[in-house]
């Protein structure tokens, strides 16, 4: 969630750094013949008809569609003070070049075979064999604890067992997967950085009140959690960013960066969810945050990917949405 925080060098006081038709123009070549008899006339007519038929096939040319634009995030943008690494920039800028539009087809598109069976029959969700009762959703020490606007931590000032990952405090059981995610991104040439992780109750009071002062309570509730309702307080939530496009850190455009796309594709492999998306905001109660990851463990993350469920609220059938008051 949006915030600013300080490095985990201050572990003693447990505060951390904050959070795309090809329009094919047909031009027909006009060839003039000077007929010397009937045979050339017949030949010319045949060539003209053949050319028209071939030109008509060009109507089936392929097209491209751009990526659906993301809604702008609410609230002021967080600034990234990190200096840009020139080597990082060159590699990732090349990776972010738009793909070339596909060449137009010269023949008709293939007609797909009709689907077998009733087309309106929904596919049964895959059976993953995961016992969703294995861990509590209310115990703050559980890896599956659900914290949202309807479900505060209990106790509200809970403090987890923490360790350090790249200078930030993270809950001990989540730390190996957080570190593995960052290492895998490095290995793929996508240099993710942590921008925020654990925030204790007092720090969340400070962060939330700062947003209320800037935006008012209603807008602040869309971008920041009230104290006791933040995933950051569990130590299981982290915010990621980078230096290639620092203006997109803590902004919706992070989803369109190399880093944001990598995270969306690979986070589940390391037991993590992109917790708040445009599609699930009505359930989670928060505006899209493509930079905010929540650790749930690899088994649950794989189960959610296999079943297509994107929220903890839906997996465990617990309340979500906005605050009750």
N, C-alpha and C positions, 0 to 999 in steps of 0.2 A: 504494500500500500504506500501511497505517497508519503514521503517523509524525508527528513534529513537526519542523519545520525552521525555519531563520531566513531573513530576506529576502535577496534577491540583491544587496543593497547591498554585502554582503561577497563580491563576486565574486572578489576576490583569493585568498580561502581556499576558494572554491567550496563554500559551504554554503547551503541554501535552506530556506524555510519548509516544515515538514512538511505530509503527506497525509490500495380496489365488487357470490309470484306476485302481480306485483300481484295480491293475492287479491281477486278480484271477488266480493263478497257479493251474491248475487241476492236481491232482495226482490220478491216478486210482489204487485202491488196487487190487493187483493180488492174487487171491485165488486159491490154487492148490487143485484139487480133485483127488482122487484115485477111479475111477469108478469101481463099483462092478457089474454093470449091466446096462441095457439101461435106467432105470428110473433115476439114478443119473446123467447120461450124459445129458438127457433132462432137468433135473432141473438145472444143471450147465449152460447150454446154455441159459435158460430163465433168470437166474440171470445176466449173462454177458450182454445180450441185454438190460435188464432193467437198468443196471448200466450205459451203454453207453448213453441211452436216457436221463437219469437224468443228466449226466455230460454235455451233449450238451446244456441243459437249462442254465447252468452256463455261457454261452457266453454273456448273457444279463445282466451281472453284471453292477451296477451303477458306475459312476465315479465322481470325484470332479474337479473343476477348480479353480485356484487361482484368486485373485483379479488382475485386470489389473494394471500393474505398472504405476506410475505417472511419468511424465517428471520432471527432476530436475529443480528447480527454477533457474532463472538467477540471477547473482549478489551474493555478499557475504552474508552469513547467519547472521541474527541478533541474538545476544546472550541474553539469559534470565538470569538475575542475581538473580531471586527469589530462595530462598532455598527450597529444596524438603521436603514436608510434609510426614513423614513415613506412617501415616495412610492413606493419599491420595494414596500413591504409592501402598500399599498392595491391596487396593480395586480395583484400576484401572488396575493393572498388571494382576490380576485374570480375569478381564473383557476382557483384550486384548489377552488372550490365544487363539490360533487357535482352531476352532471347530473340533471335531473328524470327520474323514471321515466316510461317511455313510456305513453301512454294505452292502456287495454285495447282490443283489437279487438272489433268488434261482429259479425264474421262469421268463418267458418272460415278457418284458415290455408290458403294455396294449397299444393297438392300438387306438389312439384317433379317435373319430368320425369325419367324414368330416365336415368342416365348411359349414354352410348354407349360401346361397347367394353368390354374386360375391366376391372373395377373394381380389380383387384389389381395392375395393371401399373404399376410405378413410373415417374414422369416422369423423363425423361433430364435431367441437369443442363445448364443453359444453357452454351453455348460462349462464353467471353468473349475468347478469343484471347490471353490473357495467358501469357507464357512464365514459368513458375514457377522456371526455372533462371537467370533474368536476374540475380539477386543472390544472394550467399552467405547462408546461415543461420548460419554460424559466425564470420564476420568481424565483429568488434565495430563496425567502421565501416560495415557494410552497413545499409541501411534495413530489411532483412528479417531481421536477426539475431534468433535465438530464444534467449531467456534464461529459464530456468525452474529448477526444483529438480534436474533431471537435467543441465542444460546451463549451466554457469557461463561467465562471460566468460573469454576467453583473449586477453591476460593477465588474471588475476583482478582486478588493480588498474587496469584500463584507464580512461583519461580521454579523453572525446570533445572535439571542437571545439564550443564553446558560445557562445551569445549570449543577450541578455536580452529576455524578453517579459513586459511588465507587472510588472517587478521580480523575475522568476524566471529562472534559468538553464535554457535548453533547447538541445538540439542544433541546430546552425545550419541543417541541411537541413529540420528539422521546424518551425522557428520560424514561417515564413510561414503554414503551415496552422493552427498553434496560435493565432496572432494572428487569422486569418480566422474561426476557430470562435468566439472570444470576441466579435469584432466583430459576427458574424451573430446571436449570442445577444442582444447589446445591441440590435440593430436590431429584433428580435422582442419586445423588452421583457422578456427573460429575462437578468438580470444575473448571469452566471457570474463567479466569481473563481477564480484559481489559488490552491491551498492548498499545493501541493508540486510540485516538478519534479526537477531533477537533484540527486542525492546521490552524492557520491564514496565510494570504498571506506572510508576512515576513518570517515566519518559513518555509513555503513551498519553498521559494526561497533558503533558507539555505540547506534544505534537498535535493532538486533537484540538486543544484550545487555540493553538496558533491558526489552524484552518478555520475555526469558527470566527476568529477575529478578522480573517481575510475575506471569507465567503459568506458568513452567516451560518447558522446551525443546519439549515436544510441542505445547502450545498455541501457543507463540510461532511455531512453524513454519507454523501455519495462517493466521497474520495478518501475518507479516513474513518477508522473505527473508533468508537468510544472506548475509553479505558476499560479493560476487562473483556472486550469483544474482539480483540485483534489476534490474528494468527501469529503475528510476530512475537507476541507475548508467550506463546507456547514454545518458541525456539524452533518450530517446524517450518516456518515461512521465511523465504529469502527473496530478495529482489536482485535481478541481474541486469547488467548493462555492458557497455564497452566504450571504446574511444574512437571508432571509425565514424559513427554518426552520433556524437554526444547529445545533439539536440533532440534525439528520439528517446533518450533515457527517461524513464518515467512518463512517457507519452505513448499514445495509441500507435504512432508510426513505428514504434519498436517492432511490431509484428511484421512489418515489411522489410526489415533489415536482414542481412545475412544471419546475424545472431538470433533475431527473433524467430526466423524460419527454422533455424537449427534447433532451437529450444522446443518449438511446437512439435517437431518431428521426433526428437530424441528424449525428451524429459522423462516419459513414462519408462524408458529402459532403465532409468536410475531411481525408480520409485517416486517420481515427482509429477505433480499436476500443474498445468497452467490453470490456476484456480478460477480466475475471473475473466470471462469472455463476453463478447457482444451477445452471443446466442444464449448464454445462461444467466445474464444479469438479473432477470426477474426472479430467479431462484436464489442466487447468492446475495442479492441486494446491493451489489457494487457495480460501478461502471467498469468497462473492460480494462484489465491490467495485464497485458501480455508479458510483462517483465516479472510478475509475481508468481513464484513457484511454491507449492506446498508439498512437503514430503509426507507420503502415506505408506511407503514401503513398496517393494517391487511386485509383490503378489497382488495387492489391491490395485495398483496402477495398471498392471496387465489385465486384470479382471475388468476394469472400467474401460480400457481401450477395446477389449474384445466385445463387450456388450454395448459400447457406444454411449455409455452414460458418462457425463462430464462433471457432475457435481456430487459432493459427499452427501448433500441433503437428499438427493434422489436415490443414491445407493442405499442409504440407511433409513430412508423414509422418516426424516426428522424435519422440523420446521425450518423455513428459510425466509427470504424476502426482507422487507424493511422492519425497522423497530416497531414494537407493538404500540409504543406511545408516541 
